[in-house]
Amino acid sequence: MQIGFSAQNIDELFAEWSQRTEASLQVNSSETILELPPQMGKGWIRQMRLSSE
């Protein structure tokens, strides 16, 4: 299976990927977690926003 993406930033990429693959996407103010769907394997991708202070 080949999937193409055209997002301009990582947040758009996560959102587009979750729509196309039926992955679970959880977003809050400090992190984004994308859980892989079973057909793609087992695991997740996590993006954490670090404070500048």
CNS distance restraints for C-alpha pairs under 8 A (distance, minus, plus):
assign (resid   5 and name CA) (resid  13 and name CA) 7.02 0.50 0.50
assign (resid   5 and name CA) (resid  16 and name CA) 7.30 0.50 0.50
assign (resid   5 and name CA) (resid  17 and name CA) 7.47 0.50 0.50
assign (resid   6 and name CA) (resid  13 and name CA) 7.51 0.50 0.50
assign (resid   7 and name CA) (resid  12 and name CA) 5.26 0.50 0.50
assign (resid   7 and name CA) (resid  13 and name CA) 4.92 0.50 0.50
assign (resid   7 and name CA) (resid  16 and name CA) 7.31 0.50 0.50
assign (resid   8 and name CA) (resid  12 and name CA) 6.58 0.50 0.50
assign (resid   8 and name CA) (resid  13 and name CA) 7.30 0.50 0.50
assign (resid   9 and name CA) (resid  13 and name CA) 6.20 0.50 0.50
assign (resid  10 and name CA) (resid  14 and name CA) 6.14 0.50 0.50
assign (resid  11 and name CA) (resid  15 and name CA) 6.32 0.50 0.50
assign (resid  12 and name CA) (resid  16 and name CA) 6.03 0.50 0.50
assign (resid  13 and name CA) (resid  17 and name CA) 5.92 0.50 0.50
assign (resid  14 and name CA) (resid  18 and name CA) 6.08 0.50 0.50
assign (resid  14 and name CA) (resid  25 and name CA) 7.51 0.50 0.50
assign (resid  14 and name CA) (resid  34 and name CA) 6.86 0.50 0.50
assign (resid  15 and name CA) (resid  19 and name CA) 6.39 0.50 0.50
assign (resid  15 and name CA) (resid  25 and name CA) 7.23 0.50 0.50
assign (resid  16 and name CA) (resid  20 and name CA) 6.25 0.50 0.50
assign (resid  17 and name CA) (resid  21 and name CA) 5.94 0.50 0.50
assign (resid  17 and name CA) (resid  22 and name CA) 7.91 0.50 0.50
assign (resid  17 and name CA) (resid  23 and name CA) 7.29 0.50 0.50
assign (resid  18 and name CA) (resid  22 and name CA) 5.29 0.50 0.50
assign (resid  18 and name CA) (resid  23 and name CA) 4.43 0.50 0.50
assign (resid  18 and name CA) (resid  24 and name CA) 6.22 0.50 0.50
assign (resid  18 and name CA) (resid  25 and name CA) 6.18 0.50 0.50
assign (resid  18 and name CA) (resid  34 and name CA) 7.23 0.50 0.50
assign (resid  19 and name CA) (resid  23 and name CA) 7.00 0.50 0.50
assign (resid  21 and name CA) (resid  37 and name CA) 6.84 0.50 0.50
assign (resid  22 and name CA) (resid  37 and name CA) 6.35 0.50 0.50
assign (resid  23 and name CA) (resid  34 and name CA) 6.63 0.50 0.50
assign (resid  23 and name CA) (resid  35 and name CA) 5.71 0.50 0.50
assign (resid  23 and name CA) (resid  36 and name CA) 5.22 0.50 0.50
assign (resid  23 and name CA) (resid  37 and name CA) 4.85 0.50 0.50
assign (resid  24 and name CA) (resid  33 and name CA) 7.98 0.50 0.50
assign (resid  24 and name CA) (resid  34 and name CA) 5.69 0.50 0.50
assign (resid  24 and name CA) (resid  35 and name CA) 5.02 0.50 0.50
assign (resid  24 and name CA) (resid  36 and name CA) 6.90 0.50 0.50
assign (resid  24 and name CA) (resid  37 and name CA) 7.29 0.50 0.50
assign (resid  25 and name CA) (resid  32 and name CA) 7.26 0.50 0.50
assign (resid  25 and name CA) (resid  33 and name CA) 5.83 0.50 0.50
assign (resid  25 and name CA) (resid  34 and name CA) 4.62 0.50 0.50
assign (resid  25 and name CA) (resid  35 and name CA) 6.47 0.50 0.50
assign (resid  26 and name CA) (resid  32 and name CA) 5.69 0.50 0.50
assign (resid  26 and name CA) (resid  33 and name CA) 5.15 0.50 0.50
assign (resid  26 and name CA) (resid  34 and name CA) 6.51 0.50 0.50
assign (resid  27 and name CA) (resid  31 and name CA) 6.14 0.50 0.50
assign (resid  27 and name CA) (resid  32 and name CA) 4.48 0.50 0.50
assign (resid  27 and name CA) (resid  33 and name CA) 6.52 0.50 0.50
assign (resid  28 and name CA) (resid  32 and name CA) 6.42 0.50 0.50
assign (resid  30 and name CA) (resid  48 and name CA) 5.93 0.50 0.50
assign (resid  30 and name CA) (resid  49 and name CA) 5.15 0.50 0.50
assign (resid  30 and name CA) (resid  50 and name CA) 7.54 0.50 0.50
assign (resid  31 and name CA) (resid  46 and name CA) 7.06 0.50 0.50
assign (resid  31 and name CA) (resid  47 and name CA) 5.44 0.50 0.50
assign (resid  31 and name CA) (resid  48 and name CA) 4.35 0.50 0.50
assign (resid  31 and name CA) (resid  49 and name CA) 5.85 0.50 0.50
assign (resid  32 and name CA) (resid  46 and name CA) 5.76 0.50 0.50
assign (resid  32 and name CA) (resid  47 and name CA) 5.09 0.50 0.50
assign (resid  32 and name CA) (resid  48 and name CA) 6.59 0.50 0.50
assign (resid  33 and name CA) (resid  44 and name CA) 6.79 0.50 0.50
assign (resid  33 and name CA) (resid  45 and name CA) 5.81 0.50 0.50
assign (resid  33 and name CA) (resid  46 and name CA) 4.49 0.50 0.50
assign (resid  33 and name CA) (resid  47 and name CA) 6.44 0.50 0.50
assign (resid  34 and name CA) (resid  44 and name CA) 5.45 0.50 0.50
assign (resid  34 and name CA) (resid  45 and name CA) 5.13 0.50 0.50
assign (resid  34 and name CA) (resid  46 and name CA) 6.36 0.50 0.50
assign (resid  35 and name CA) (resid  43 and name CA) 6.12 0.50 0.50
assign (resid  35 and name CA) (resid  44 and name CA) 4.19 0.50 0.50
assign (resid  35 and name CA) (resid  45 and name CA) 6.47 0.50 0.50
assign (resid  36 and name CA) (resid  40 and name CA) 6.26 0.50 0.50
assign (resid  36 and name CA) (resid  41 and name CA) 6.47 0.50 0.50
assign (resid  36 and name CA) (resid  42 and name CA) 6.15 0.50 0.50
assign (resid  36 and name CA) (resid  43 and name CA) 5.71 0.50 0.50
assign (resid  36 and name CA) (resid  44 and name CA) 5.44 0.50 0.50
assign (resid  36 and name CA) (resid  45 and name CA) 7.78 0.50 0.50
assign (resid  37 and name CA) (resid  41 and name CA) 6.63 0.50 0.50
assign (resid  37 and name CA) (resid  42 and name CA) 7.29 0.50 0.50
assign (resid  38 and name CA) (resid  42 and name CA) 6.25 0.50 0.50
